[in-house]
């Protein structure tokens, strides 16, 4: 990992990113907004699954909000790559960042599996046939994405732990 960090640190693109004062704040802003897109989309689908929102069917809700999850994932990946290039040592060697990446991989896999299951069983899930499974999966997906968000703030949160 140390070799990768040194190599990334020496790339001209990373040096350019660090020299232009507005790039990192812009990338952080887009990154945070994309996190909001993922969380709000997951919450909207989950609210429908849990029966709180009844204005659309589950399938209609998924068709409306699922694309936003994947658009946000593209933004998160692009801005995250720029932020890693800007500070590879700070990011890649940080245990909370490593936890965030593992959680994100799991959250993406669960989200994708949930979407596939939803499209295959849409009539059954809309009529409540598998409500407990759908509700559990919705809660797990939301918990994973919230965990990804908190893990991304790991360095910041350490300051609040008792010493």
C-alpha positions in Angstrom: 0.0 0.0 0.0 2.9 2.3 0.8 4.2 1.9 -2.8 0.8 2.8 -4.2 0.6 5.9 -2.0 4.0 7.1 -3.1 3.2 6.5 -6.7 -0.1 8.3 -6.5 1.5 11.1 -4.5 4.0 11.7 -7.4 1.5 11.8 -10.2 1.2 15.1 -12.0 -2.6 15.1 -11.8 -2.4 14.9 -8.0 0.0 17.7 -7.9 -2.2 19.8 -10.1 -5.3 19.0 -8.0 -3.4 20.1 -4.8 -2.3 23.4 -6.5 -5.7 24.6 -7.6 -7.4 25.8 -4.5 -11.0 25.3 -5.5 -10.8 21.7 -6.8 -10.8 19.9 -3.5 -13.7 21.9 -1.9 -15.7 21.4 -5.2 -15.1 17.7 -5.2 -16.0 17.4 -1.5 -19.2 19.3 -2.1 -20.3 17.1 -5.0 -19.3 14.0 -3.0 -21.5 15.1 0.0 -24.4 15.9 -2.3 -24.1 12.5 -4.0 -24.1 10.8 -0.6 -27.4 12.7 0.1 -28.7 11.4 -3.3 -28.0 7.8 -2.3 -29.4 8.1 1.2 -32.6 10.0 0.1 -33.3 7.5 -2.7 -32.8 4.5 -0.5 -35.0 6.1 2.2 -37.8 6.9 -0.3 -37.8 3.3 -1.6 -37.7 2.0 2.0 -40.6 4.1 3.1 -42.7 2.6 0.3 -41.6 -0.9 1.4 -42.5 -0.2 5.0 -45.9 1.1 4.0 -45.3 4.7 5.1 -45.6 6.0 1.6 -48.5 4.7 -0.5 -48.6 7.2 -3.4 -46.9 4.8 -5.8 -46.4 1.1 -6.2 -43.1 -0.3 -5.1 -42.1 -0.8 -8.7 -43.0 2.8 -9.6 -41.0 4.0 -6.6 -38.0 1.9 -7.6 -38.2 3.1 -11.2 -38.2 6.6 -10.0 -35.4 6.5 -7.4 -33.1 3.6 -8.4 -31.5 5.6 -11.2 -30.5 8.3 -8.8 -28.7 5.8 -6.6 -26.5 4.7 -9.6 -26.0 8.3 -10.9 -24.9 9.2 -7.4 -22.5 6.2 -7.3 -20.9 7.5 -10.5 -20.4 10.9 -8.9 -19.1 9.4 -5.7 -16.6 7.3 -7.6 -15.4 10.2 -9.7 -15.1 12.7 -6.9 -13.7 10.1 -4.5 -11.0 9.2 -7.1 -10.0 12.9 -7.3 -10.0 13.3 -3.5 -7.7 10.2 -3.2 -5.4 11.6 -5.9 -5.3 14.8 -3.9 -4.3 13.2 -0.6 -3.4 9.5 -1.1 -1.5 9.1 2.1 -4.2 10.7 4.2 -6.9 8.5 2.6 -5.5 5.2 1.7 -3.6 4.6 4.9 -6.5 5.6 7.1 -8.3 2.6 8.7 -11.7 4.4 8.6 -11.3 4.9 4.8 -10.6 1.2 4.4 -13.6 0.3 6.4 -15.7 2.7 4.3 -14.6 1.0 1.1 -15.5 -2.5 2.4 -18.9 -1.2 3.6 -19.5 0.5 0.3 -18.7 -2.7 -1.6 -21.2 -4.6 0.6 -23.8 -1.8 0.4 -23.5 -1.8 -3.4 -23.8 -5.6 -3.6 -26.9 -5.6 -1.3 -28.5 -2.7 -3.2 -27.9 -4.4 -6.6 -29.3 -7.8 -5.2 -32.3 -6.0 -3.8 -33.0 -4.3 -7.2 -32.7 -7.6 -9.0 -35.0 -9.3 -6.5 -37.5 -6.5 -6.8 -37.7 -6.6 -10.5 -38.1 -10.4 -10.5 -40.7 -10.4 -7.8 -42.4 -7.1 -8.3 -46.0 -8.3 -8.2 -45.5 -10.4 -5.1 -43.6 -7.6 -3.3 -46.2 -5.0 -4.3 -49.0 -7.2 -2.9 -47.2 -7.8 0.4 -46.4 -11.5 -0.3 -42.8 -11.1 0.9 -43.2 -8.0 3.0 -40.9 -9.3 5.9 -38.1 -10.1 3.5 -38.5 -6.8 1.6 -38.7 -4.9 4.9 -35.6 -6.6 6.3 -33.6 -6.0 3.1 -34.7 -2.4 3.0 -33.5 -1.9 6.6 -30.2 -3.7 5.9 -29.6 -1.5 2.8 -30.3 1.7 4.7 -28.1 0.6 7.6 -25.3 -0.2 5.3 -25.5 3.2 3.5 -25.6 5.0 6.8 -22.6 3.0 8.0 -20.7 4.0 4.8 -21.5 7.6 5.5 -20.4 7.4 9.1 -17.2 5.5 8.2 -16.4 8.3 5.8 -16.3 10.6 8.8 -14.2 8.2 10.8 -11.3 10.5 11.4 -13.6 13.3 12.5 -15.7 11.1 14.8 -12.6 9.9 16.7 -12.3 13.3 18.2 -15.6 12.7 20.1 -14.6 9.4 21.6 -13.7 9.5 25.3 -10.0 9.2 26.0 
